[in-house]
Amino acid sequence: MLLSIIITSYKNPQLLKLCIDSIKKNIFLKNSEFEMIVADSATENDTETMMREDYPLVKFIPAKENIGFVGTVENGYRASSGKYILILNGDILIKKNSVETLLEYIQRNPQVGLVGPKLLNFNETLQPSCFKFYSFFTILYRRTLLGKMKFARKHLDDFMMKDFDHNKPKEADWIMGSAIISSREKIEKVGLMDKQYKLYFEDVDWCRRFWEKEYKVVYYPNSEMYHYHGKGSSGKGVFKTLISKKLAWIHVFSALKYFWKYKGKPLPEHN
């Protein structure tokens, strides 16, 4: 098997259906060359019924508990057989040839460990998906009123890599795990995502570990995909956000776990 597409899903069968249908419509690999695997979390009856009745040829891996993004990726990976692994959130819709473009790039560039496409909002505007590594100040500026200061905005613009043409490929410290491809060989050497992250920072951590193994992480805009991204942890002010939104708390706690894990360790060097 050439490619395994692992779709991670959580309580949104409507979006999951759109994701699967977009793959069936817009991928041009032979059926013998790829497989689709849906790894679900906190599986509900409507999702299980839809998968059984509408997509009987797609491998479906349910989970009674909420095992999180990392858990669904691992379940999907364990059930996969492809030489290359494409991980997609269930809220991703692929465009024509977007999968083949990513696959061809990583096949041609053996020094590359992880590749991600350009992500688009449904109005065709750019959705940021490649970033510099976090520092403590990144969290501070994003979560407090300090973020309105000129020096903080400069820091955050640098973090979000706003200083380059996003229509050109670029090495990045980390790319969003919403759509990301690697090879089984490299994943076996680096390991799967770290289970300590319930939500957020699992992709940051994974990319860092790839860099530490001297595998490049690349943003590749020749491949484009749509991403329904709710930005659930954002808010108008730090106090309102942290009190009213559970996801914001999870983001902060995941950041603390990340900084603790890498305390005293230098960032991996690359161009």
N, C-alpha and C positions, 0 to 999 in steps of 0.2 A: 504494500500500500504506500502510495507516494505522500498523501496528505490526509491528516485527521483534522477536522474542524470541530473544535469543542465550543459549544454554545452554553454559556452559563445563564441560569434563569432563576428568578425569584418572584413568584406571585404576580406575574403579568403575562398571562397566556396570549392576550391580544397582540402585544409587542413581539412576543416570541414567535407567533404565527407570521407576522410581517417579516421578521428576521429570516426564518426558514424559507419563506416564499421568495425572498430576495435572492437567497443563495441558489435556490433551484432555477430561478429565472436568469441569473446573471453570471453563473459559473459555467465554464466551457470545457472543463476537464472531463474525461471519460468517467463513467460511473465506477469503473474498476480502479480508477486512480485516486479516488477520495472517498471518505466516509464522513457523515455528520453524526455527532454525539451531542445530545442535550443532557446536561448535568443540572438537575434542579435542586432547589433548597426549600425546605418547609413545603413540600409538595401538597397541592390541593387537588381535589377531585376533578375540577374543570380542566386543569392542566394535564392531568394524567389521562383523562378521557380524550382530550384533543389529540394528544400524542398517539394514543392507541388507535383511534379511528381515522385521523387525517394523515398521520405520518408513520405508518407501521414499519417502514424501512429505515427510519432514523433510530439509532440506538438511544434509548431513554433511560436515564439513571435517576430515579427519585430519591429523596431523602426526607424522612419524617421530621427531622429537626432542622432549624435554621443553622446550616453549617458554614454560611458565609461564602464570599467569593473564592477565597483560598481553598476551602473545602470542596466546592464544586469543580474548580480547576483540577484538583488532585483526583477526584472521582472520575472526571472525564479522561484525564491522562492515563489512569490505570486501565481504562477500558479501550484505549486507542491502540492502533497498530501502525500508524503512519510514520514515515521517515521524517516528515516535517509536521509541526504542530501549530495550528492557527487557533488562537483563543479569541472568541468574540463574546462580548456582552449580548444578552438577549435583546437589547435596545439598539443594536447596530443593524443598519440596512446597507448591504454592499451594492456597489455600482458595477457595471459591466467591466469584466477583466480585472477588477481590483484585486481579487485573490491571486489570479495568475501573475499579475505584475509583482506583487510581494514575493511570491514563490520564486519567480525567475531571478529576482534581485538577490535573495538570500542564497540561492543555488550558485550564482555567479561570484559571490563574495564570501569565501569560507572563513574570513577573519571576522565576519559580522555575526553576532550572537542573537540580537533581537532587532526586529524591524517593525515599525508602525506606520500606518498610512496617514495621509491628511484626513482629519476628521472635519465634517461639515455639519452645520445646523441645517434644518430642513429648508431654510430660506437661502441656502447656498453660501452663507457667510462662514468664515473660518472659525473653527472651534480650537482653542489652544490645546495642544496635545504633546508638546515637547518642552522640556524645562531644564533649568540648572538644578543642582542639588539644593535641598533645603538647608538653611542655617537656622539657628534659634531666632534670629532677627526676622526671618521670613514669616515665621508663625506669629511673632509679636506684631509685626506691621499689618499682617492680614487680619488679625483678630482684635486689634485695638484702634483707638482714634489716631494713634501715631501714623497709621497708614495714610492719612491725609497730608502729611508733611512732605515737602519736596524731596528730601533725602530718602524717605521711605518709598515714595513712588518710583524713584530712580532704582532703588534696590529691587522692587517688585517687578518693574519692567525688565530688568536684567534677568531675574528669576524666570520670567515668562518668555524669555528669548525674543523680545520684540524688535531686536536690532538686525534681523536678517530677513531675506526674501523667503517667505514660507512656500513659495512655488519651487524651491530648489532643495535637493537632498542635503541633510545636515546631520553630523554626529551630535548627539544630545546626551546630557548626563542621564536623563531618564525620560521615558515616554509612557503615556497612559496605557494601562493594561486592558482598556476597553476593546482594543483590537491590536493584536501583537502576534508575531510569528517567530518561531525558532525551529531548530532541528532537535530531534530526539537525542542525538549524540551530545550536543552541547548542554541540553537540559540535564542529562544524566551526569555530566561533569560538574555543573553548577549546583544542581539540586532544584527541587520545586520551591514554590513560594513559601515564605515563613509563616507558619500557622499562628504565631503569636499576634498577628494583626487581624483583628476581627473585621475591620473595614478601614480602608485608606492605608497608604504607605507600603502595602505589599508590593506594588509595582515599582516604587522608588527603591525599596530594598533589593528587589530582584535585579533591577538594572545595575545597581551598584555592585552586586555580586558577580554579574556578567563582566563588568569592567575589571573587577579584581582578578578574574581569570583571563584578562587580556582579550576579551571578546568585545567588539564594538557594538554600540547601541545607536541605531540610525532612524531618523525621521525621513520617510520616503514619500513625498507628495505626488509622485507619478501614479500612486494608488490612492483613490478617494473613496471614503465611506461616509454615510450619514450616521449621526449619533444623537439619539434623544437623551439629552443630559439635563436632568432636572435641577442640578446645583442645589441639592437639598440642604447643604450645610452652610450656605451663604446667608447673610442678613444685613440689616441696615446699621447695626451697631453692635459692639462687642457684648454688652451686657444683655441686650435683648436676644442676641443670637445664642449665647452660651446658656441662658436660662431656658429659652423656649424651644430650642432645637437640639434634640438628642444627637443628631449626626455631627453637630459642631463639637460636642463633647468628645465623641468617638474620635474625630479628627485630631483633637488636641492630645488625647491619651495615646493614640497611635504615634503621634509625633514624639511624645516623651519616650515611648518604647524604642523608637528608631534612634533617637539621640543617645539613649542609654546603651543600646547595643553597640554603637560605633564610637562611644566616648574615647577620646584619645587616639583614635585611628585616623590617619591622613586620608583625604579623599583620593580616589584612584586618579591617576594622571592620564590625560589624553588630549588630543588637539582640540 
